[in-house]
Amino acid sequence: MPHIQPILKYRPTDHHDRPIAIIKVHADEGIYGLGEGGRGERFDQVMDQWIGFDPMELKWPDLGGGFGSAVYDIVGKALGLPAHKLMGAQYWEEVPVGYWSCPMEPVEFAAEAEVGVKRGFKNHKLKARPWNIVETVELMTQAAGDNYGIIVDPNFTFETPEQSLRLAHQLERYNIQAFEDPFSYETYGWNSYREFRSHTSIPLAPHLYDPKKVLTAIKEEAADMFNIGGSPRLTQQNAGIADAAGFPVWLQVVGLGLGVSGAFATHLHAVVQNASIPSDSLHYMRENGLIHGALTPKDGVVEVPAEPGLGIELDMKAVEHYRVG
């Protein structure tokens, strides 16, 4: 499934190199559940391992990924409940989502910011690089306005605490909602994140999946918020630790996926009380989400499905159009 055009320019073969698998898991009662793999993930070697299980007896909170999504869809349909009711108490009827851009030129970032704000998004996460991030943010702010929030995600490419802090000082006058992983905490230690926080007003957000690391970052005063994900249980563990310390989170249960994984992530977001920052569920950054236009963002939020299971259906005409192999 191709990305939208501005991303496709920089990732022209990604959808061919890493196609996304959609699975339908059937139960004896005639109910089926939908699942979606990660980019390039195949299910050939594991399908037989799932045959013969009773979905009602599986430990749902531990199940993520394609088969986890399918099980939640099946059980929810069998019980007449939306998937989030199997995950916990609902806190969100609409969940915040953000716009997103891969590395590109500053003027292209600005053009995409203008698109994002016109579509009603409140913030924009971008894959940042040190050589053009300051110009990028300046042009994005000019295009979208001071209220348009920006999350800067360098994937450690700011390299050192010194360079990260220098860039932070140049960006502090803009609406930067977070620095996500500016440099490696594995290399420089959590004390370097604590030191960084003491010298800038920009919130610092480690991207973590390990509850022990979330707890350590909090103890070391090395974070202001977190990007977390994983299975429902793991996500809720991480969010709970952060919430106990008063930290907000955003979820990356799925990134640049399609509508099935987007629905699963939306249901999980609905039960995470402190997931107040727009999530990285980005099915709308593709040419087609394969789900009849469901979960389309409006004014920076997506409505949580209330129908049983995932609450979505595949657009089979679109599936056939984009099918490979």
C-alpha positions as CSV (number, residue, x, y, z in Angstrom):
1,M,0.0,0.0,0.0
2,P,1.7,3.2,-1.1
3,H,2.2,6.1,1.3
4,I,0.6,9.5,0.5
5,Q,2.6,11.3,-2.2
6,P,4.9,13.5,-0.1
7,I,6.2,10.4,1.7
8,L,6.1,8.2,-1.4
9,K,8.6,10.6,-3.0
10,Y,11.2,9.5,-0.4
11,R,10.0,5.9,0.0
12,P,9.1,4.9,-3.5
13,T,9.6,1.2,-3.2
14,D,8.9,0.6,0.5
15,H,5.4,-0.7,-0.1
16,H,6.8,-3.2,-2.6
17,D,9.8,-4.1,-0.4
18,R,7.8,-4.4,2.8
19,P,4.2,-5.3,1.9
20,I,1.6,-5.6,4.7
21,A,-0.2,-8.9,5.3
22,I,-3.9,-8.9,6.2
23,I,-5.3,-12.0,7.8
24,K,-8.8,-13.4,8.5
25,V,-9.0,-15.8,11.4
26,H,-12.2,-18.0,11.3
27,A,-13.9,-19.5,14.3
28,D,-16.1,-22.6,14.1
29,E,-19.2,-20.5,14.9
30,G,-18.8,-18.6,11.7
31,I,-17.3,-15.5,13.3
32,Y,-14.1,-14.2,11.9
33,G,-11.5,-11.7,13.1
34,L,-9.2,-9.3,11.3
35,G,-5.5,-8.9,11.8
36,E,-2.6,-7.1,10.2
37,G,1.1,-7.7,10.2
38,G,3.9,-5.3,10.4
39,R,5.7,-4.0,7.3
40,G,7.2,-7.0,5.6
41,E,5.9,-9.5,8.2
42,R,4.8,-12.9,7.0
43,F,2.5,-15.3,8.8
44,D,3.3,-18.5,6.8
45,Q,5.3,-20.2,9.5
46,V,2.9,-19.5,12.4
47,M,-0.6,-20.0,11.0
48,D,-0.7,-23.7,11.9
49,Q,0.2,-22.8,15.5
50,W,-3.1,-21.0,16.0
51,I,-5.4,-23.8,14.7
52,G,-7.5,-25.5,17.4
53,F,-7.4,-22.8,20.1
54,D,-10.6,-21.6,21.8
55,P,-10.5,-17.8,21.5
56,M,-12.5,-17.4,24.7
57,E,-9.8,-19.2,26.7
58,L,-6.8,-17.2,25.4
59,K,-5.1,-14.6,27.6
60,W,-6.3,-11.6,25.6
61,P,-4.2,-8.8,27.3
62,D,-1.0,-10.5,26.3
63,L,-1.9,-10.8,22.6
64,G,-0.7,-8.1,20.2
65,G,0.1,-8.1,16.5
66,G,-2.0,-9.6,13.8
67,F,-3.3,-12.6,15.7
68,G,-3.9,-10.6,18.8
69,S,-6.1,-8.2,16.8
70,A,-8.0,-11.0,15.2
71,V,-8.7,-12.7,18.6
72,Y,-10.0,-9.4,20.1
73,D,-12.2,-9.0,17.0
74,I,-13.6,-12.6,17.3
75,V,-14.2,-12.4,21.1
76,G,-15.7,-9.0,20.9
77,K,-18.1,-10.1,18.2
78,A,-19.0,-13.3,20.1
79,L,-19.8,-11.3,23.3
80,G,-21.4,-8.3,21.4
81,L,-18.7,-5.9,22.9
82,P,-16.3,-3.5,21.2
83,A,-12.7,-4.6,21.6
84,H,-11.8,-1.9,24.1
85,K,-14.3,-3.4,26.6
86,L,-12.1,-6.5,26.7
87,M,-9.1,-4.3,27.5
88,G,-10.3,-2.2,30.3
89,A,-12.4,0.8,31.3
90,Q,-13.0,3.3,28.5
91,Y,-11.6,6.8,29.1
92,W,-11.7,8.1,25.5
93,E,-14.6,8.2,23.1
94,E,-12.4,10.1,20.7
95,V,-8.6,9.6,20.7
96,P,-6.1,12.3,19.5
97,V,-4.0,11.5,16.5
98,G,-1.2,13.6,14.8
99,Y,0.0,14.3,11.4
100,W,3.4,12.8,10.4
101,S,6.3,13.3,8.0
102,C,9.4,11.4,7.0
103,P,12.7,13.2,6.5
104,M,12.3,15.7,3.7
105,E,13.3,19.3,2.7
106,P,12.3,22.2,5.0
107,V,9.9,23.7,2.4
108,E,8.3,20.3,1.9
109,F,7.8,20.0,5.7
110,A,6.2,23.4,5.7
111,A,3.8,22.4,2.8
112,E,2.8,19.3,4.8
113,A,2.3,21.4,7.9
114,E,-0.1,23.5,6.0
115,V,-2.0,20.4,4.8
116,G,-2.1,19.1,8.4
117,V,-3.5,22.3,10.0
118,K,-6.1,22.6,7.2
119,R,-7.2,19.1,7.9
120,G,-7.7,19.9,11.6
121,F,-4.6,18.3,13.1
122,K,-3.3,19.9,16.2
123,N,0.3,18.6,16.1
124,H,2.8,17.2,13.6
125,K,5.5,14.6,14.4
126,L,8.5,14.7,12.1
127,K,11.6,12.6,11.6
128,A,14.2,15.3,12.2
129,R,17.8,15.6,11.1
130,P,20.2,18.1,12.8
131,W,21.3,19.9,9.6
132,N,17.9,21.3,8.8
133,I,15.6,21.0,11.8
134,V,15.8,24.7,12.8
135,E,14.9,25.9,9.3
136,T,12.2,23.2,9.1
137,V,10.5,24.3,12.3
138,E,10.6,27.9,11.4
139,L,9.0,27.3,8.0
140,M,6.4,24.9,9.5
141,T,5.4,27.5,12.1
142,Q,5.1,30.2,9.4
143,A,2.9,27.9,7.3
144,A,0.7,26.4,10.1
145,G,0.8,29.0,12.9
146,D,2.1,29.2,16.4
147,N,-0.6,26.9,17.8
148,Y,0.4,24.0,15.6
149,G,2.5,21.7,17.9
150,I,5.6,19.9,16.6
151,I,7.1,16.7,18.0
152,V,10.8,16.4,17.0
153,D,11.9,12.7,16.5
154,P,15.6,12.5,15.5
155,N,15.9,8.7,16.2
156,F,19.1,9.5,18.0
157,T,20.6,11.4,15.0
158,F,21.3,14.5,17.0
159,E,24.0,12.2,18.2
160,T,25.4,13.9,21.3
161,P,23.9,15.7,24.3
162,E,25.8,18.9,23.4
163,Q,24.4,19.1,19.8
164,S,20.9,18.2,21.1
165,L,21.0,21.0,23.6
166,R,22.3,23.5,21.1
167,L,19.5,22.7,18.8
168,A,17.0,22.7,21.6
169,H,18.0,26.3,22.5
170,Q,17.4,27.4,18.9
171,L,14.0,25.7,18.9
172,E,12.7,26.9,22.3
173,R,10.8,29.9,20.9
174,Y,8.6,27.5,18.8
175,N,5.8,25.2,19.8
176,I,7.9,22.1,20.3
177,Q,5.8,19.6,22.3
178,A,8.6,17.1,22.7
179,F,12.0,15.9,21.8
180,E,11.8,12.1,21.3
181,D,15.1,10.3,21.6
182,P,17.4,13.1,20.5
183,F,20.5,11.0,21.5
184,S,21.1,7.5,22.8
185,Y,20.4,7.0,26.5
186,E,22.1,3.6,26.1
187,T,25.4,5.4,25.1
188,Y,25.3,8.4,27.4
189,G,23.2,7.1,30.3
190,W,20.0,8.4,31.9
191,N,22.0,11.0,33.7
192,S,22.6,12.7,30.4
193,Y,18.8,12.9,29.8
194,R,18.4,14.4,33.3
195,E,21.1,17.0,32.6
196,F,19.5,17.8,29.2
197,R,16.2,18.5,30.9
198,S,17.8,20.8,33.4
199,H,19.0,23.1,30.6
200,T,15.9,23.4,28.3
201,S,12.2,23.9,28.5
202,I,11.4,21.5,25.7
203,P,9.9,18.3,27.1
204,L,11.9,15.1,26.7
205,A,10.2,11.9,25.6
206,P,12.0,8.5,25.5
207,H,10.5,5.9,23.3
208,L,10.3,2.8,25.4
209,Y,8.6,-0.6,25.5
210,D,10.3,-2.1,28.7
211,P,8.4,-1.2,31.9
212,K,11.7,-1.4,33.8
213,K,13.2,1.3,31.6
214,V,10.2,3.5,32.0
215,L,10.5,3.1,35.8
216,T,14.3,3.8,35.7
217,A,13.8,6.9,33.5
218,I,11.3,8.3,36.0
219,K,13.5,7.5,39.0
220,E,16.5,9.2,37.2
221,E,14.3,12.3,36.4
222,A,15.2,11.6,32.8
223,A,11.8,12.2,31.1
224,D,8.8,14.5,30.9
225,M,6.6,12.1,28.9
226,F,6.9,8.8,27.1
227,N,6.2,7.2,23.7
228,I,5.1,3.6,24.6
229,G,3.5,0.6,22.9
230,G,3.3,-3.2,22.8
231,S,0.6,-5.7,23.6
232,P,-2.4,-4.4,25.6
233,R,-1.0,-5.6,28.9
234,L,2.5,-4.2,28.2
235,T,1.1,-0.9,27.0
236,Q,-1.1,-0.6,30.1
237,Q,1.8,-1.5,32.4
238,N,4.0,1.2,30.9
239,A,1.2,3.7,30.9
240,G,0.3,2.9,34.5
241,I,3.9,3.4,35.7
242,A,4.0,6.8,33.9
243,D,0.5,7.7,35.2
244,A,1.5,7.0,38.8
245,A,4.3,9.5,38.4
246,G,2.0,12.1,36.7
247,F,3.5,11.6,33.2
248,P,1.5,11.7,30.0
249,V,2.1,9.2,27.2
250,W,1.4,8.7,23.6
251,L,1.0,5.3,21.9
252,Q,2.8,3.7,19.1
253,V,1.0,0.4,19.1
254,V,1.3,0.6,15.3
255,G,3.0,3.2,13.1
256,L,2.6,3.4,9.3
257,G,0.1,0.6,9.1
258,L,-3.3,0.2,7.6
259,G,-6.8,0.4,8.9
260,V,-7.0,-2.9,10.7
261,S,-4.0,-2.2,13.0
262,G,-5.2,1.4,13.2
263,A,-8.5,0.1,14.7
264,F,-6.8,-2.2,17.2
265,A,-4.6,0.7,18.3
266,T,-7.6,3.0,18.6
267,H,-9.4,0.6,20.9
268,L,-6.3,0.3,23.1
269,H,-5.8,4.0,23.2
270,A,-9.4,4.3,24.5
271,V,-8.5,2.6,27.8
272,V,-5.3,4.4,28.5
273,Q,-6.2,7.3,30.7
274,N,-3.0,9.3,30.4
275,A,-2.6,8.9,26.6
276,S,-3.4,12.6,26.1
277,I,-0.7,13.2,23.4
278,P,-1.7,12.4,19.8
279,S,-0.8,8.8,19.0
280,D,1.4,7.4,16.2
281,S,-1.4,5.4,14.6
282,L,-0.9,6.5,11.0
283,H,-3.2,4.5,8.7
284,Y,-4.3,7.7,7.1
285,M,-0.8,8.4,5.8
286,R,-1.3,5.6,3.2
287,E,-3.1,5.9,-0.1
288,N,-5.9,3.7,1.2
289,G,-6.6,2.2,4.7
290,L,-8.7,-0.7,3.3
291,I,-11.6,-0.1,5.7
292,H,-14.2,1.8,3.8
293,G,-13.0,5.2,5.1
294,A,-13.6,4.3,8.7
295,L,-11.4,6.0,11.4
296,T,-10.8,9.0,9.3
297,P,-9.4,11.8,11.5
298,K,-11.5,14.9,12.0
299,D,-10.1,17.9,13.9
300,G,-7.2,15.9,15.2
301,V,-9.2,13.0,16.7
302,V,-10.5,9.6,15.6
303,E,-13.8,8.3,17.0
304,V,-13.5,5.0,18.9
305,P,-15.7,2.3,17.2
306,A,-18.6,1.2,19.4
307,E,-19.6,-1.8,17.3
308,P,-18.7,-5.4,18.4
309,G,-15.0,-6.4,17.9
310,L,-12.8,-4.0,16.1
311,G,-15.9,-2.4,14.6
312,I,-14.6,-2.3,11.0
313,E,-14.9,-4.2,7.8
314,L,-12.5,-4.6,5.0
315,D,-13.1,-2.9,1.7
316,M,-12.7,-6.0,-0.4
317,K,-12.6,-4.1,-3.7
318,A,-9.6,-2.1,-2.4
319,V,-8.0,-5.3,-1.0
320,E,-8.2,-6.9,-4.5
321,H,-6.9,-3.8,-6.1
322,Y,-3.8,-3.6,-3.9
323,R,-3.2,-7.3,-3.4
324,V,0.3,-8.7,-4.3
325,G,1.6,-12.2,-4.5
